[in-house]
Amino acid sequence: MTTSPAPLVTVEAAFIQQALGCLAITDLVGNRVDPGLSQEIEPVDKPRLLVTRISGPRHQSLTGPTNLGEGRMQFDCIAPTYHQAKSLAQAVRREFDGYRGTMNGVFVQQCLLDDERDFNDASPGTDSRRAFITQLDFMFMNSEEYGNGETA
């Protein structure tokens, strides 16, 4: 009987699981931590967190791919009030800025806050706000494995 390889864990999934394992974050959002900007921002009645990989180049050597990846991970802290968005951003910053270690099977060599910005999402053609948003961008480096569990 052939065993199938362990499922490949993406760095995006590792960051999402790390956020879901942080009490300071889940106290604010519960389980509302989702990948990407796959959904339009609608009127928000509770805070939520969206996690998007913005970039992700892989390092190469003269002999081919290495096992090093890097990239930019963006966290959208979305909430009905400015204070809630900023509180969530603070919890995310405390969890990820300076992080080094293993997240759900992915070794993160470094994770550093690179940029932070605030804005609100207003309904088109009106002054009514649907949400307050604080975006945090983290630069990270990670070691990657190929699907068979081996590194380059």
CORSUL-V157634 format. One record per pair of residues at least 4 apart in sequence whose C-alpha atoms are under 6 Angstrom apart, sorted by the first residue. I is the first residue (numbers start at 1). J is the second residue. If there is no record, write none. Layout:
# CORSUL-V157634
I;J
I;J
This chain:
# CORSUL-V157634
5;148
8;147
14;103
14;104
23;27
24;91
25;91
26;30
29;47
29;48
32;48
33;49
33;50
34;50
35;50
35;51
35;52
36;50
36;51
36;52
43;130
44;80
44;131
45;80
47;78
47;79
48;78
49;76
49;77
50;75
50;76
51;74
51;75
52;73
52;74
53;72
53;73
54;72
54;73
55;71
55;72
56;70
56;71
57;70
58;69
59;66
59;68
60;64
60;65
60;66
66;152
67;143
67;144
67;151
67;152
68;142
68;143
68;144
69;141
69;142
70;140
70;141
71;139
71;140
72;138
72;139
73;137
73;138
74;136
74;137
75;135
75;136
76;134
76;135
77;85
77;89
77;133
77;134
78;85
78;132
78;133
79;84
79;85
79;131
79;132
80;131
80;132
81;132
82;132
85;133
93;97
97;111
97;112
97;113
98;111
98;112
99;110
99;111
100;108
100;109
100;110
101;107
101;108
102;106
102;107
102;108
107;142
107;143
108;141
108;142
109;141
109;142
110;140
110;141
111;139
111;140
112;138
112;139
113;138
114;137
114;138
115;136
115;137
116;135
116;136
117;134
117;135
118;133
118;134
119;133
120;131
120;132
120;133
121;129
121;130
121;131
122;128
122;129
122;130
123;128
145;149
145;150
145;151
146;150
146;151
